[in-house]
């Protein structure tokens, strides 16, 4: 388990989180400070975590106390640590967003020279402008009302319900609630179904913000490892039986970050396992529309069992700036969510809902262009990786917006630090892990224009060379296609 804010982390635990922080090089205060800073930025050392005493940390890392002292000085200078005589040192964030941005993080940089590969989010489609103009006309129908719609606008709920029905899952608008994105939807479901201290089964790796939602709610994640080809359904079923989780959170449609798709047979097996153990599941369909297989899509998992609560989002299909998502479930559960929603918010913005309604009125041209753009950029990214980082291994995804790359050595967090010096922002594998592992992995999105992707990989290759000295890569090593 990772430390919670205010907790004390022991030297041996911090050593384990740091992994190979100086692998292949001589230990230095700069490398140690960079390693701890990356743990903070990745969320593995929450602000307020009390750091080990200098003597204890030096012993755990087998370095001099002087080196540890200097590393802490560097962290304090950068705003990532604070100390007080007699009270020790603890983790903090820089005092301003600008200071944090200068030190890295997942959020976009205001520096146009920084290439952000930490976010797998595409830009808005050209159809957005027309949708906004039409929505402004329809807004006149709404402004005489109070504007609070905890269920969501009826027209938008109807459009979302129609999409489920078209996929073979009959749905009426009363089974839909509009939310402020899929992350908001997941948080609402957590509040409704899970108490602090209970277990939630998740894939490993999985979406980092889902992990953060679990931590914030005080639940215990039960991680089931993904295989090279997707899900080990036997292991998942056994874990359901043995751990009795209160809920499962799964991404069967182009899983984030691996991009794999669970086929129809696998969905039926998963549904049977959920039913046998009486486990409810949140099925995240955020990436559903970015299907690069060209084949008929498998049916929704909710068509196999009523133990499924489905969440979706407009962020990847249309534009993240709309900040809209939805929950699809039984009518009684939707009403329960609506009644509990007042604890967090009173509904989603009306204008944005009108815009999304307009987009969904004729969604297929937008989505077809989105898929074609993603396929083209994926080809560019694969080509750039094979040319500049041929030792990296990856499986070309079935869909979604990112490649999950095995970099060959447990250096992902160090690589993320080095990449910042080359003006590239990365999400190391540990961001997708519940325990800070997956240090051999990096997620690389293909949401930027092709020329920008090529430039990013060229910079990333230079950064990789700076953290992995040694013999040249084996030319016989090829990526997994």
Secondary structure by P-SEA (a helix, b strand, c coil): ccccccccccaaaaaaaaccccccccccaaaaaaaaaaaaaaccccccbbbccaaaaaaaacccaaaaaaaaaaaaaaccccccccccbbbbccccaaaaaaacccccccccccccccccccccccaaaaaaaaaaaacccccccccccccccaaaaaaaaaaaaaaccccccccccccccaaaaaaaaaaacccccbbbbbcccccaaaaaaaaaabbbbbbbbbcccccaaaaaaaaaaaccccbbbbbccccccccccccaaaaaaaaaaaaaacbbbbbbcccccccccccccccccccccccbbbbbccccccccccccccccccaaaaaaaaaacccccccccaaaaaaaaaaacccaaaaaaaaaaaaaaaaaaaaaaaaccccccccccccccccccccccccaaaaaaaaaaacbbbbcccccccccccccbbbbbccccaaaaaaaaaaaaaaaaaacccccccccccccc
